[in-house]
Amino acid sequence: MSIIPPAPGEPRRPQGPRNPGDAWVVAETGEKYWGRFGAAGLLAVDSVRGVLLQHRVGWSHFGGTWGLPGGALHEGESALVGAIREAQEEAGVPDGAVRARFTRVLDLKIWSYTTVVADVVEPFEPVISDPESLALEWVPVDAVDERPLHPGFADAWPALRALLAVRPSIVVDAANVIGSVPDGWWRDRAGAAERLHDRLAVWAAAGVEPGVPGGAGVPEALGESEKFGTLGEQGVRWYPDVTMVVEGVARKMTGAGAGAGSGAAVDAGDVGVVDLGGGVDLGGAGVGVAGLGAAGVGAVGVWRVGVGAVGVVRADGHGDDAIVGEARRLVAAGREVIVVTSDRELRTRVEALGARTQSAGWMRDQLDARSARRGR
């Protein structure tokens, strides 16, 4: 393997490298890959218009083909942040317009490429904002194969397309999880709910991945699902929606996620925001969790992308009924639903709806492992 900077006058970087990551990685067999520290691209998914594709200019690598806005990562930059930065530079993707659903990594050992798949939450029109694009278009999912695709994207598209059908959602029986540890929670039930919410927000924002402490378990929880084969694929990290249901005194919880009325689920107000500063360890990026509103400021602007959200449902009556209602709603919406509770009767009720279940102990293990990875 060798590292070769852009040649003088090369259209991609006519003024020379803008960053140490702007270089070719050349394999011993001669193949070239752009990005000394790897590369990442954004697959933005609009529920109405399809996916955003870039028609690559002729002088670029595999010019004339269609692929994703993206490019070389900076040293120490996470793929999540890098993909959004590049998509903003190349396609004018507005701050906060997309929310990450999952990432998928192609790891060639000498080089890696991460596809960040993100749902459009604020519709936008792409803008050609650098010389690397002939066109930017929203393409219906069924029509993607009709385009001449970049070879790398063509290889990845079948697996990516299959994963687009999967939307994991986790419903947490907060009273059951909190009550499973005798740590004095009964003295301040609302405070205990707030602490659980904050830990869930960190866990969801960091993403969950098979075989990774603090991330393993979500695919296994869907082990009997027809989609398990794709959901459990190594190299895929999910940013699931999480809803915690609180009842009784815990409904008075304040802080992040506390702005909902009785019985209402919180979604948009609880989206974490990836930034370029401190916070949750995301491999070089930070995260503003649950309404903190953090944003990263870099040399070329501000990059914001939503990550795993934690909503709150305040049960008007019995918490179990609210959990069943939330599970029913999500299953009807086509989500792959995991309900976290150790209550046998409740597990039976939600499983009858088509949801999966995991115990309160499973959730505690997830949160403890994530905390350990963060050095707490």
C-alpha positions in Angstrom: 0.0 0.0 0.0 1.1 3.5 -0.7 -0.2 7.0 -0.2 -0.2 9.5 -3.1 -1.3 13.1 -2.8 -3.3 14.7 -5.7 -1.1 15.6 -8.6 -0.4 19.3 -9.2 -3.4 20.9 -11.0 -5.6 17.8 -10.6 -9.2 19.1 -10.9 -10.3 17.5 -7.6 -7.7 19.6 -5.7 -6.2 22.1 -8.1 -4.8 24.1 -5.2 -3.3 21.0 -3.6 -4.6 19.0 -0.6 -7.0 20.9 1.6 -6.5 18.4 4.4 -4.0 15.6 5.1 -6.8 13.1 4.3 -6.9 14.4 0.7 -4.7 11.6 -0.9 -5.0 8.4 -2.8 -4.5 5.0 -1.1 -3.0 2.7 -3.6 -3.1 -1.0 -3.1 -0.2 -3.3 -4.0 -2.4 -4.6 -6.9 -2.8 -1.0 -8.2 -6.4 -0.2 -7.2 -6.8 3.4 -6.0 -9.1 4.6 -3.2 -9.6 8.3 -2.3 -9.0 9.3 1.3 -5.9 8.6 3.4 -8.2 8.1 6.5 -11.0 6.4 4.6 -14.1 8.0 3.0 -17.8 8.3 3.7 -20.9 9.2 1.8 -24.5 10.2 2.5 -27.5 8.2 1.3 -30.3 10.6 2.0 -33.7 8.9 1.9 -36.8 10.9 1.2 -40.0 9.0 1.8 -41.7 10.6 -1.2 -38.9 11.3 -3.7 -36.5 8.5 -3.2 -32.7 8.7 -2.6 -30.3 11.5 -3.4 -27.8 10.6 -6.1 -24.8 12.5 -7.6 -23.9 12.3 -11.3 -20.1 12.4 -11.1 -18.2 14.7 -13.4 -16.1 13.1 -16.1 -12.6 13.8 -14.7 -13.5 12.3 -11.3 -12.8 8.6 -10.3 -15.3 6.6 -12.4 -16.6 9.8 -13.9 -20.0 9.7 -15.6 -21.4 7.3 -13.1 -24.0 7.9 -10.4 -23.1 7.6 -6.7 -23.4 9.4 -3.4 -22.3 12.8 -2.2 -19.2 12.1 -0.1 -15.5 12.1 0.1 -12.3 11.8 2.1 -12.5 11.8 5.9 -10.3 14.2 7.9 -7.9 12.8 10.4 -9.8 11.8 13.6 -13.1 12.6 12.0 -16.0 10.2 12.4 -17.7 8.8 9.3 -21.0 10.3 10.5 -19.6 13.8 10.7 -17.5 13.4 7.6 -20.4 12.2 5.4 -22.6 15.1 6.5 -19.7 17.6 5.9 -19.0 16.3 2.4 -22.7 16.2 1.5 -23.0 19.8 2.6 -20.0 20.8 0.6 -21.1 18.9 -2.5 -24.9 19.0 -2.4 -25.8 21.8 -0.1 -27.6 19.5 2.4 -28.9 21.9 5.0 -28.1 21.7 8.7 -30.5 19.4 10.5 -32.2 18.2 7.4 -31.5 14.5 7.8 -31.5 12.0 10.7 -29.2 9.0 10.7 -30.9 5.6 10.6 -27.9 3.4 10.1 -24.3 3.2 8.8 -22.7 0.4 6.8 -18.9 0.0 6.5 -16.9 -1.5 3.7 -13.6 -2.4 5.3 -10.8 -3.3 2.9 -8.1 -3.2 5.7 -6.0 -0.6 3.9 -9.0 1.6 3.4 -12.7 1.8 4.4 -15.8 3.5 3.1 -18.8 4.2 5.3 -22.3 4.8 3.9 -24.4 6.9 6.2 -28.1 6.2 5.5 -30.2 9.1 6.8 -33.9 9.9 6.6 -34.9 13.4 5.4 -36.7 15.2 8.2 -36.7 18.6 6.6 -37.3 18.4 2.8 -34.7 20.2 0.7 -33.5 20.7 -2.8 -29.9 19.7 -3.4 -27.6 22.4 -4.8 -24.4 21.7 -6.9 -21.9 23.5 -4.8 -18.5 22.2 -6.0 -17.1 21.1 -9.4 -17.4 17.3 -8.7 -21.1 17.0 -9.8 -22.8 17.1 -13.2 -26.2 16.7 -11.5 -27.9 15.9 -8.2 -31.3 14.2 -8.4 -33.8 12.5 -6.2 -34.2 9.0 -7.7 -37.0 6.6 -6.8 -35.7 3.5 -5.1 -37.0 1.2 -7.8 -35.2 3.3 -10.5 -31.7 3.4 -9.0 -30.6 0.2 -10.8 -31.5 1.9 -14.1 -28.6 4.4 -13.8 -24.9 3.6 -14.6 -23.8 3.4 -11.0 -20.3 3.9 -9.5 -18.9 0.3 -9.1 -18.6 0.6 -5.3 -22.1 1.9 -4.9 -23.4 -0.7 -7.3 -21.9 -3.5 -5.2 -23.4 -2.0 -2.0 -26.8 -1.1 -3.3 -28.6 -4.5 -3.0 -27.7 -4.8 0.7 -28.5 -1.1 1.4 -31.8 -1.4 -0.4 -32.8 -4.4 1.7 -31.9 -2.5 4.9 -34.0 0.5 3.9 -37.1 -1.7 4.8 -35.9 -2.1 8.4 -36.7 0.5 11.0 -35.9 -0.7 14.6 -37.9 0.9 17.4 -37.4 0.3 21.1 -40.1 0.8 23.7 -38.8 0.9 27.3 -41.0 0.1 30.3 -39.3 2.7 32.5 -40.9 1.6 35.8 -39.7 -1.9 35.2 -36.2 -1.0 34.3 -35.8 1.5 37.1 -37.3 -0.8 39.6 -35.0 -3.7 38.7 -32.2 -2.1 40.8 -32.6 -1.3 44.5 -30.7 2.0 44.3 -33.1 4.2 46.2 -35.2 5.1 43.1 -38.3 5.2 45.2 -37.2 8.3 47.0 -37.2 10.3 43.7 -39.1 8.6 41.0 -39.1 11.5 38.6 -35.3 12.0 39.1 -34.8 8.3 38.4 -36.8 8.6 35.2 -34.6 11.6 34.1 -31.4 9.6 34.7 -32.7 6.7 32.7 -33.7 9.0 29.9 -30.2 10.6 29.8 -28.6 7.2 29.7 -30.9 6.0 26.9 -30.2 9.1 24.9 -26.4 8.5 25.1 -26.9 4.8 24.1 -29.2 5.5 21.2 -27.1 8.4 19.9 -23.9 6.4 19.9 -25.5 3.7 17.8 -25.9 0.0 18.3 -23.8 -2.6 16.5 -23.6 -6.4 16.6 -20.7 -7.7 18.7 -19.8 -4.3 20.2 -20.2 -3.9 24.0 -23.0 -1.5 24.7 -24.2 -2.0 21.1 -24.8 -5.8 20.8 -28.2 -7.1 21.3 -30.6 -5.2 19.1 -30.2 -7.6 16.1 -30.3 -10.5 18.5 -33.6 -9.2 19.9 -35.0 -9.4 16.4 -33.5 -12.9 15.9 -36.8 -14.5 14.6 -37.5 -11.6 12.3 -37.3 -12.3 8.5 -35.0 -9.3 8.3 -32.5 -10.7 10.9 -30.0 -11.7 8.3 -29.5 -8.1 7.1 -30.1 -6.4 10.4 -27.4 -8.5 12.1 -24.8 -7.9 9.4 -21.4 -7.0 10.8 -20.4 -3.4 10.0 -23.9 -2.1 10.3 -24.6 0.4 13.1 -28.2 1.4 13.9 -29.5 4.6 15.4 -32.9 3.4 16.7 -35.8 5.4 17.9 -36.3 4.8 21.6 -39.5 5.6 23.5 -39.7 5.3 27.3 -43.1 5.1 29.0 -43.4 6.7 32.4 -46.4 6.5 34.8 -47.4 7.9 38.2 -45.1 10.3 39.9 -42.4 9.7 37.3 -44.6 11.6 34.8 -43.3 14.8 36.5 -39.8 14.2 35.2 -38.1 17.4 33.9 -35.2 18.2 31.6 -34.6 16.6 28.2 -37.8 15.1 26.8 -40.0 16.5 29.4 -42.0 18.9 27.2 -44.8 16.5 26.2 -48.2 16.6 27.5 -49.9 13.6 29.2 -49.9 10.5 27.0 -48.0 12.2 24.2 -44.8 10.8 22.6 -41.9 13.2 22.1 -40.0 12.8 18.8 -38.5 15.9 17.2 -37.6 17.7 20.4 -35.5 14.8 21.5 -33.3 14.3 18.5 -29.6 14.2 19.4 -27.3 16.3 17.3 -23.9 15.2 16.2 -21.3 18.0 16.5 -17.6 18.4 16.2 -17.0 19.1 19.9 -17.0 17.1 23.1 -19.7 14.8 24.4 -20.5 11.2 23.6 -17.5 9.3 22.2 -18.4 8.7 18.6 -15.0 8.1 17.3 -14.0 11.7 16.8 -17.4 13.3 16.9 -19.5 14.5 19.8 -23.2 14.5 20.3 -25.7 16.9 21.9 -28.2 14.6 23.4 -31.9 15.1 23.9 -32.5 18.7 23.1 -29.2 20.2 24.2 -29.0 21.8 20.7 -25.3 21.3 20.2 -23.8 22.1 16.8 -20.3 21.6 15.5 -18.5 24.5 14.0 -15.7 23.7 11.6 -13.6 25.6 9.1 -16.3 25.6 6.4 -19.4 25.8 8.5 -21.8 24.1 10.9 -22.8 20.5 10.5 -25.9 19.0 12.2 -27.4 15.6 11.8 -30.0 14.0 14.0 -29.1 10.7 15.6 -31.0 8.2 17.8 -33.9 10.0 19.5 -35.5 9.2 22.9 -39.2 10.0 23.2 -41.2 10.1 26.4 -44.8 8.9 26.7 -46.5 10.0 29.9 -49.2 7.4 30.7 -52.5 8.9 31.7 -53.5 5.6 33.4 -51.7 2.3 33.7 -48.3 2.2 32.2 -48.8 -1.2 30.7 -51.7 0.0 28.6 -49.6 2.9 27.3 -46.8 0.5 26.4 -49.2 -1.8 24.5 -50.7 1.2 22.7 -47.2 2.5 21.6 -46.2 -1.0 20.5 -49.4 -1.4 18.5 -48.8 2.0 16.8 -45.3 1.2 15.8 -46.0 -2.3 14.6 -48.8 -0.9 12.4 -46.3 1.6 11.0 -44.1 -1.3 9.9 -41.4 -0.9 12.5 -39.4 -3.8 14.0 -40.4 -3.3 17.6 -38.6 -4.4 20.7 -40.4 -3.8 24.1 -38.1 -3.8 27.1 -39.8 -5.2 30.1 -39.5 -8.2 32.5 -43.3 -8.2 33.2 -44.5 -11.5 31.9 -48.1 -10.5 31.3 -47.0 -7.4 29.4 -44.5 -9.4 27.4 -47.4 -11.7 26.3 -49.6 -8.8 25.3 -47.0 -7.1 23.1 -45.8 -10.3 21.6 -49.3 -11.0 20.5 -49.1 -7.7 18.5 -45.9 -8.8 16.7 -43.4 -7.0 18.8 -40.2 -8.7 20.2 -39.3 -8.4 23.9 -36.1 -8.1 25.9 -35.7 -8.0 29.7 -34.9 -5.1 32.0 -31.6 -6.8 32.7 -30.8 -6.8 29.0 -31.3 -3.0 28.9 -29.2 -2.5 32.0 -26.4 -4.5 30.5 -26.6 -2.3 27.4 -26.4 0.9 29.3 -23.7 -0.3 31.7 -21.5 -1.5 28.8 -22.0 1.9 27.0 -21.0 3.7 30.2 -17.9 1.6 30.6 -16.9 2.4 27.0 -17.2 6.1 27.8 -14.9 5.6 30.9 -17.5 6.3 33.5 
